[in-house]
Amino acid sequence: MDLFEEAAEKAAASIPGAAVNIPAPNYGPAENPELESCGTCKFRDQSGKCNAYAFDTVLSNVCDSWQPQGNI
């Protein structure tokens, strides 16, 4: 991936003005969204943003950093 593609990929999932912009590891569609997904992750806030990687989530997606809610 060249620098232009990498920058475009980060920009597409970023919250404008985020202090750190690191892509979520292996972020994509969840195999079982009812059990492990952004919608059930402790890092997702009420507005749908991921507090671990500073981007707007898709409820049915998941990444390798998923943690169950209530496990803070």
C-alpha positions as CSV (number, residue, x, y, z in Angstrom):
1,M,0.0,0.0,0.0
2,D,1.5,3.4,-0.9
3,L,1.4,6.4,1.3
4,F,-1.6,8.0,-0.5
5,E,-3.7,4.8,-0.1
6,E,-2.7,4.5,3.6
7,A,-3.6,8.2,4.3
8,A,-7.0,7.8,2.5
9,E,-7.7,4.6,4.5
10,K,-7.0,6.4,7.8
11,A,-9.0,9.5,6.9
12,A,-12.0,7.4,6.0
13,A,-12.3,6.0,9.5
14,S,-11.0,8.9,11.6
15,I,-12.6,11.3,13.9
16,P,-11.6,14.8,12.7
17,G,-9.0,16.3,15.1
18,A,-8.2,13.0,16.9
19,A,-4.8,13.3,18.7
20,V,-3.8,9.8,17.6
21,N,-4.8,8.0,14.4
22,I,-3.9,4.3,14.6
23,P,-6.1,1.9,12.6
24,A,-7.9,-0.8,14.6
25,P,-6.2,-4.1,14.1
26,N,-8.0,-6.5,11.7
27,Y,-11.2,-4.3,11.8
28,G,-14.0,-5.7,9.7
29,P,-17.3,-7.6,9.7
30,A,-17.8,-9.7,12.9
31,E,-18.5,-13.5,12.6
32,N,-21.1,-13.3,15.4
33,P,-22.1,-9.6,15.9
34,E,-24.5,-10.4,18.8
35,L,-21.5,-11.7,20.8
36,E,-18.4,-10.0,19.7
37,S,-18.7,-6.7,17.7
38,C,-18.3,-3.0,18.1
39,G,-21.9,-2.9,19.4
40,T,-20.9,-5.1,22.4
41,C,-17.4,-3.7,23.0
42,K,-16.4,-1.7,26.1
43,F,-14.4,0.8,23.9
44,R,-17.5,2.0,22.0
45,D,-19.2,5.0,23.5
46,Q,-22.9,6.1,23.3
47,S,-22.3,8.1,20.2
48,G,-20.8,5.2,18.3
49,K,-17.1,6.2,18.5
50,C,-14.3,3.9,19.4
51,N,-12.4,5.3,22.4
52,A,-9.5,2.9,21.8
53,Y,-8.8,4.0,18.2
54,A,-10.7,7.3,17.7
55,F,-13.0,6.5,14.8
56,D,-16.7,6.0,14.2
57,T,-17.6,2.4,14.4
58,V,-20.0,0.1,12.5
59,L,-22.0,-1.9,15.0
60,S,-21.6,-5.2,13.2
61,N,-17.8,-4.9,12.8
62,V,-15.1,-5.9,15.2
63,C,-11.3,-5.7,15.7
64,D,-8.7,-7.7,17.6
65,S,-8.9,-5.3,20.5
66,W,-12.5,-6.2,21.3
67,Q,-13.3,-6.4,25.1
68,P,-16.7,-7.2,26.6
69,Q,-18.7,-4.4,28.1
70,G,-18.5,-4.2,31.9
71,N,-14.9,-5.3,31.8
72,I,-13.3,-1.9,32.4
